[in-house]
Amino acid sequence: MRSSVELRTFKLTNKVDISEEKLAGATITLSKGATTISQMQSDGSGDFVIDVPANGDYILTISYSGCNPKKFAISTMNVPEELAKDNYKPTFGIEGVIMAKAFPSINYSVLQQPLARIVYTPNGKKFDDEEGYTNQMLAELTKIREAENVLMNNFTSTNNTGDVALSKGDCPLAKASYEKAITIIPGERYPSEQLPKVGDCLKQKELAEKKAADEAKLAAEKLEAERLAKEKAIQEKLEADKLAKDKVAQEAANKAAQAEAEKAQKAKLAAEKAETERLAKEKAAQEKLETDKLAKDKIAQEAAAKATKAESEKAQKDKLAKEKLEADKIAKEASTKAAEKAAQSKVTKTKETPKEPVKEKTTAPAKETTGAIVPSSTSSSEPGSAGVGSGDAKYSIPQALGADKYKATIKRADELFKMKRYSEAKPMYEEALKQKPNDPAATNKLAEIEKLTIKK
């Protein structure tokens, strides 16, 4: 890669003067990504030549203090292998790189991109720039140059306005113009050099204006003194009249205020009396309502208690009657079964046992019973006997009766549970647990009743 670097300088007064010269000492940097491959400076004629390695994508950057840097993208990829073997060393030249200072308010962001992309082109077996991309960047550079021209023309025309105003003695306009020019392009020397001339002009004009102002001031002060004397006399008369009127008005206002205060006091006392009477009536009415409510609540509670008691007594009577019927029924069934079994046993024994000669024997007199029920020690082997003994039926009835009493208790408790009469079902399940400890059915139902009553 080879090219030359020039420095463009702008001298801005009330016109634009542009000069260009070869720039020695510009820095030329070749980098790949964040890595610097090589770096050099332009020679005394502003020229430089730099070697670009093969098979890589590189950025060539030209920079100089106070100037916008310029960049070029170079790709040495895609060179055919047969050319590389033939000691292929192409050269590409950039016509020239112009470095110039940056102006404020100009958008130079496009210069962060490469101004050209140089790649290998199979046609002609050479390196060349991508024409479309180059034209696009040249268009962007043209926009920057146009914006710079507008800025410089605005600056120089503002300075020219100041020069014309200064020549005509219009010092304020000249000052305003030069100060405006300084804000357009800060740091330019011309408007700062012209401002001292404006200062001299302003000073002479200020002296003339001061003399005229002093004379005008004296005349004005005399007129003002006469005006103030007249105004003071008029003001004193007005104040005297006002004081007299204010005194009369104050006396009338005091009387009216006193009357209004007395009226307000009377109204306040009347209102307080009426409020006291109203509160007393409300209190008496409230007390009567509360007394009546307490009486009604007492009657309602007594009625509810009676109804609950009657319902409980009725439920207890029904329970006892039902239990008695169940017990009688079970006793009757047990007695019938025992009798049938005894009769059947006697018939079987008669058929199977051979007749023996009748022997006389002395039978011991039967022991007198005491009325106690003794369970049979022999268990029935027949299915469905529910533990009833095979002896006299009257000894087995209490066992059957006890078993059916548990069933009757559980049945009654389940009926009350289904009717959601939990307060009555609870003691029934507790009674069932006394008859059959650790019974899971009764235990589970009691737990459900506990949860349901807690929710309520």
C-alpha positions in Angstrom: 0.0 0.0 0.0 1.3 3.5 -0.9 0.0 7.0 -0.7 0.8 10.6 0.3 -0.7 12.7 3.2 -1.6 16.4 2.9 -2.6 18.8 5.6 -5.5 21.2 4.7 -5.6 24.4 6.7 -8.5 26.9 6.9 -7.9 30.6 7.6 -11.2 32.2 8.6 -11.7 35.9 8.8 -14.6 37.7 7.0 -13.8 35.2 4.2 -12.5 31.6 3.8 -8.9 31.0 2.7 -7.9 27.3 2.2 -4.3 26.1 1.9 -2.8 22.6 1.5 0.7 21.3 2.0 2.5 17.9 2.2 2.3 16.5 5.7 5.4 14.9 7.3 5.0 12.9 10.5 1.5 11.6 10.1 1.1 8.2 11.8 0.2 5.2 9.6 -0.9 2.1 11.6 -1.8 -1.3 10.2 -3.9 -3.4 12.6 -5.7 -6.7 12.6 -8.5 -6.6 15.2 -7.1 -5.1 18.4 -3.5 -6.1 17.4 -1.1 -3.6 15.8 0.8 -5.3 12.9 3.1 -2.4 11.9 3.3 1.4 12.4 5.3 4.1 10.6 5.2 7.9 9.8 4.9 9.7 6.5 8.2 11.1 5.2 9.2 14.7 4.5 7.1 14.7 1.3 4.1 13.2 3.1 4.6 9.8 1.3 4.4 6.3 2.9 4.7 2.7 1.7 3.6 -0.1 4.0 3.6 -3.9 3.5 0.3 -5.8 4.2 0.7 -9.5 5.0 -1.2 -12.2 3.1 -4.3 -14.1 4.1 -5.8 -11.6 6.5 -8.3 -8.7 7.0 -6.6 -5.4 8.1 -7.4 -1.8 8.9 -5.0 1.0 7.7 -5.4 4.1 9.8 -3.8 7.6 9.1 -3.9 10.0 12.0 -2.4 13.4 12.9 -2.8 15.5 16.1 -5.9 17.8 16.0 -7.2 16.1 12.8 -9.9 13.5 12.1 -8.3 10.0 11.4 -9.0 8.3 8.1 -9.4 4.5 7.8 -9.1 2.0 4.9 -10.1 -1.7 5.0 -7.7 -4.1 3.3 -8.4 -7.9 2.7 -5.6 -10.1 1.4 -7.8 -13.2 1.5 -8.9 -15.3 -1.5 -5.7 -14.9 -3.5 -5.3 -18.1 -5.6 -2.6 -20.5 -4.3 -0.8 -20.6 -7.7 -0.3 -16.8 -7.6 1.1 -16.9 -4.1 3.7 -19.5 -5.2 4.8 -17.3 -8.0 6.1 -14.6 -5.6 3.0 -12.5 -6.2 3.5 -9.0 -4.7 0.8 -6.6 -6.0 0.8 -2.9 -5.2 -2.2 -0.6 -4.6 -2.1 3.2 -4.4 -4.4 5.7 -2.7 -4.5 9.0 -4.6 -4.0 11.0 -1.5 -5.2 11.4 2.1 -6.2 14.9 3.3 -6.0 15.5 7.0 -8.0 18.5 8.4 -9.1 19.7 11.8 -12.6 18.9 13.0 -15.2 21.7 13.3 -17.8 21.8 16.2 -21.4 20.8 15.5 -20.3 18.7 12.4 -21.2 15.0 12.5 -18.0 13.1 11.7 -19.3 9.6 12.8 -19.0 8.2 9.3 -15.2 8.6 9.5 -15.3 5.8 12.1 -15.9 3.5 9.1 -13.3 2.7 6.4 -13.4 5.2 3.5 -12.7 2.3 1.1 -12.6 -1.5 1.0 -9.6 -2.9 -0.9 -10.0 -6.6 -2.0 -8.5 -9.1 -4.4 -10.4 -9.2 -7.8 -10.1 -12.3 -9.9 -10.7 -10.3 -13.1 -7.2 -8.9 -13.9 -5.7 -10.8 -10.9 -5.2 -7.6 -9.0 -6.3 -5.7 -5.9 -8.9 -2.9 -6.2 -11.4 -1.0 -4.2 -15.1 -2.0 -4.1 -16.5 0.7 -6.3 -20.0 0.7 -4.9 -18.8 1.1 -1.3 -16.2 3.8 -2.3 -18.9 5.8 -4.1 -21.1 5.6 -1.0 -18.4 6.8 1.3 -17.5 9.6 -1.2 -21.1 10.8 -1.0 -20.9 10.8 2.8 -17.6 12.8 2.6 -19.3 15.3 0.3 -22.1 15.8 2.9 -19.5 16.5 5.6 -17.7 19.0 3.3 -20.9 20.8 2.5 -21.8 21.0 6.2 -18.3 22.4 6.9 -18.8 25.0 4.1 -22.1 26.1 5.6 -20.5 26.4 9.0 -17.5 28.4 7.7 -19.7 30.7 5.5 -21.9 31.4 8.5 -18.8 32.2 10.6 -17.2 34.5 8.0 -20.5 36.3 7.1 -21.1 37.0 10.8 -17.6 38.5 11.1 -18.3 40.6 7.9 -21.4 41.9 9.6 -19.3 43.0 12.6 -16.7 44.7 10.3 -19.4 46.7 8.5 -21.0 47.7 11.8 -17.7 48.7 13.3 -16.9 50.9 10.2 -20.2 52.7 10.6 -19.8 53.2 14.4 -22.5 50.8 15.3 -20.5 49.4 18.2 -23.2 47.2 19.9 -24.0 45.4 16.6 -20.3 44.8 15.9 -19.8 43.4 19.4 -22.8 41.1 19.1 -21.6 39.9 15.7 -18.1 39.0 16.8 -19.4 37.3 20.0 -21.8 35.3 17.9 -19.0 34.3 15.5 -17.0 33.0 18.6 -19.9 30.7 19.5 -20.2 29.4 15.9 -16.5 28.2 15.7 -14.8 28.6 19.1 -11.1 29.1 19.1 -10.8 31.1 15.8 -8.6 34.2 16.2 -10.3 36.8 14.0 -13.4 37.7 16.1 -11.3 37.7 19.3 -8.8 40.1 17.6 -11.7 42.5 16.5 -13.3 42.7 19.9 -10.7 45.2 21.4 -11.5 47.6 18.5 -15.1 47.4 19.4 -14.1 48.2 23.0 -12.5 51.5 21.9 -15.6 52.4 19.9 -17.9 51.6 22.8 -15.7 53.7 25.2 -16.0 56.9 23.1 -19.6 56.3 22.5 -20.1 55.7 26.2 -18.5 59.0 27.1 -20.8 61.0 24.8 -23.8 59.1 26.1 -22.7 59.7 29.7 -22.5 63.5 29.2 -25.9 63.6 27.6 -27.3 61.3 30.3 -25.9 63.6 33.1 -27.6 66.7 31.6 -30.8 64.8 31.1 -30.6 63.5 34.7 -30.3 67.0 36.2 -33.4 68.2 34.2 -35.2 65.1 35.2 -34.3 65.5 38.9 -35.7 69.1 38.9 -38.9 68.0 37.4 -39.1 65.0 39.8 -38.6 67.3 42.8 -41.5 69.5 41.7 -43.7 66.5 41.1 -42.9 65.0 44.4 -43.8 68.2 46.3 -47.2 68.4 44.6 -47.9 64.7 45.2 -46.9 65.1 48.9 -49.4 67.9 49.5 -52.1 65.9 47.8 -51.2 62.8 49.7 -51.3 64.5 53.1 -54.8 65.9 52.4 -56.0 62.5 51.3 -54.6 60.8 54.4 -56.3 63.4 56.7 -59.6 62.8 55.0 -59.1 59.0 55.1 -58.3 59.1 58.9 -61.6 61.0 59.6 -63.6 58.5 57.5 -61.8 55.5 59.0 -62.6 56.7 62.5 -66.3 57.0 61.7 -66.3 53.6 60.0 -64.4 52.0 62.9 -66.9 53.2 65.5 -69.8 51.9 63.4 -68.1 48.6 62.8 -67.4 48.2 66.5 -71.1 48.7 67.4 -72.1 46.2 64.7 -69.6 43.7 65.8 -70.8 44.0 69.4 -74.4 43.5 68.4 -73.4 40.5 66.2 -71.4 39.0 69.1 -74.4 39.3 71.5 -76.7 37.7 68.9 -74.3 34.9 68.2 -73.9 34.2 72.0 -77.7 34.0 72.4 -78.0 31.7 69.4 -75.1 29.5 70.8 -76.8 29.1 74.2 -80.1 28.2 72.5 -78.4 25.7 70.3 -76.6 24.1 73.2 -79.8 23.8 75.2 -81.6 22.2 72.2 -78.7 19.8 71.7 -78.7 18.8 75.4 -82.5 18.1 75.3 -82.1 16.1 72.1 -79.3 14.0 73.5 -81.3 13.3 76.6 -84.3 12.1 74.6 -82.0 10.0 72.4 -80.4 8.4 75.5 -83.8 7.6 77.1 -85.0 6.1 73.8 -81.8 4.1 73.4 -82.0 2.8 77.0 -85.6 1.7 76.4 -84.7 -0.1 73.2 -81.8 -1.9 75.0 -84.1 -2.9 77.9 -86.8 -4.2 75.4 -84.1 -6.1 73.5 -82.7 -7.7 76.6 -86.2 -8.8 77.6 -86.9 -10.3 74.2 -83.5 -12.0 74.1 -84.1 -13.5 77.5 -87.5 -14.9 76.4 -86.0 -16.2 73.2 -83.1 -17.9 75.0 -85.5 -19.5 77.5 -87.7 -20.7 74.7 -84.7 -22.1 72.8 -83.4 -23.8 76.0 -86.8 -25.4 76.5 -87.0 -26.5 72.9 -83.5 -28.0 73.1 -84.2 -29.7 76.3 -87.5 -31.2 75.0 -85.7 -32.3 71.8 -82.9 -33.9 73.8 -85.4 -35.7 76.1 -87.4 -36.9 73.2 -84.3 -38.2 71.4 -83.2 -40.0 74.6 -86.6 -41.6 75.0 -86.6 -42.7 71.4 -83.1 -44.0 71.8 -84.0 -46.0 74.9 -87.2 -47.4 73.4 -85.4 -48.4 70.2 -82.6 -50.1 72.2 -85.2 -52.0 74.3 -87.0 -53.2 71.2 -83.7 -54.3 69.7 -82.7 -56.1 72.9 -86.1 -57.9 73.2 -85.9 -58.9 69.5 -82.4 -60.3 69.9 -83.3 -62.1 73.2 -86.3 -63.7 71.5 -84.3 -64.8 68.5 -81.5 -66.2 70.6 -84.0 -68.1 72.8 -85.7 -69.5 69.8 -82.5 -70.7 68.2 -81.3 -72.2 71.5 -84.5 -74.2 71.9 -84.4 -75.4 68.3 -80.8 -76.5 68.7 -81.5 -78.3 72.0 -84.5 -80.1 70.4 -82.5 -81.1 67.4 -79.6 -82.4 69.5 -82.0 -84.5 71.6 -83.6 -86.1 68.5 -80.2 -86.9 67.0 -79.0 -88.5 70.2 -82.1 -90.6 70.5 -81.6 -92.0 67.0 -78.0 -92.8 67.2 -77.6 -94.2 70.8 -78.6 -98.0 71.3 -81.0 -98.7 74.0 -79.5 -100.0 77.3 -81.2 -101.7 80.2 -82.6 -99.2 82.5 -80.5 -98.8 85.5 -81.5 -97.3 88.7 -79.4 -94.5 89.9 -79.5 -92.0 92.5 -79.7 -88.4 91.1 -78.2 -85.8 93.2 -80.6 -83.0 94.1 -80.2 -80.0 91.9 -78.4 -77.0 93.3 -80.6 -74.1 93.9 -79.8 -71.2 91.5 -79.1 -67.8 92.8 -80.4 -66.0 89.7 -76.9 -65.4 88.3 -76.3 -66.1 84.6 -73.3 -68.3 83.9 -72.0 -68.4 80.4 -71.5 -71.7 78.7 -67.9 -72.8 78.6 -68.4 -74.7 75.4 -68.4 -72.7 72.2 -70.7 -73.5 69.3 -69.0 -74.9 66.3 -71.9 -73.9 64.1 -71.4 -70.9 61.8 -73.4 -67.8 62.7 -73.7 -68.6 66.3 -71.8 -65.4 67.2 -70.2 -67.0 70.2 -73.4 -68.3 71.8 -72.7 -71.4 73.9 -74.2 -74.9 73.3 -75.7 -75.2 76.8 -78.9 -73.9 78.1 -80.1 -71.0 76.0 -80.8 -68.8 79.0 -77.0 -68.6 79.8 -76.1 -67.3 76.3 -78.6 -64.5 75.9 -76.5 -61.8 77.7 -73.6 -62.4 75.2 -75.8 -62.0 72.1 -77.5 -59.0 73.7 -74.2 -57.2 74.4 -73.0 -57.6 70.8 -76.3 -56.3 69.4 -76.4 -53.4 71.8 -73.1 -52.1 70.2 -74.6 -52.5 66.7 -77.7 -50.6 67.8 -75.6 -47.8 69.3 -73.5 -47.5 66.1 -76.6 -47.6 63.9 -78.4 -44.8 66.0 -75.2 -42.7 66.0 -74.9 -43.0 62.1 -78.5 -41.9 61.7 -77.9 -38.8 63.8 -74.7 -38.1 61.9 -76.5 -38.3 58.5 -79.1 -35.8 59.9 -76.2 -33.5 60.8 -77.2 -33.7 64.5 -73.6 -33.9 65.5 -74.0 -32.8 69.1 -76.3 -35.9 69.7 -74.3 -38.3 67.5 -71.0 -37.5 69.4 -72.1 -39.1 72.8 -73.6 -42.1 71.0 -70.2 -42.8 69.3 -68.5 -42.3 72.7 -70.9 -44.9 74.2 -70.0 -47.3 71.3 -66.3 -47.0 72.2 -67.1 -47.9 75.8 -68.9 -51.1 74.5 -66.1 -51.8 72.0 -62.8 -50.0 72.8 -60.6 -48.8 69.9 -63.5 -49.4 67.4 -62.2 -47.7 64.1 -65.7 -46.8 62.9 -66.6 -44.8 66.0 -63.1 -43.3 66.3 -63.2 -42.0 62.6 -66.7 -40.5 63.0 -65.7 -38.7 66.2 -62.8 -37.1 64.3 -65.1 -36.0 61.5 -67.5 -34.4 64.0 -64.6 -32.6 65.6 -63.5 -31.1 62.2 -67.1 -30.2 61.3 -67.9 -28.4 64.6 -64.6 -26.5 64.5 -65.4 -25.2 60.9 -68.8 -24.0 62.1 
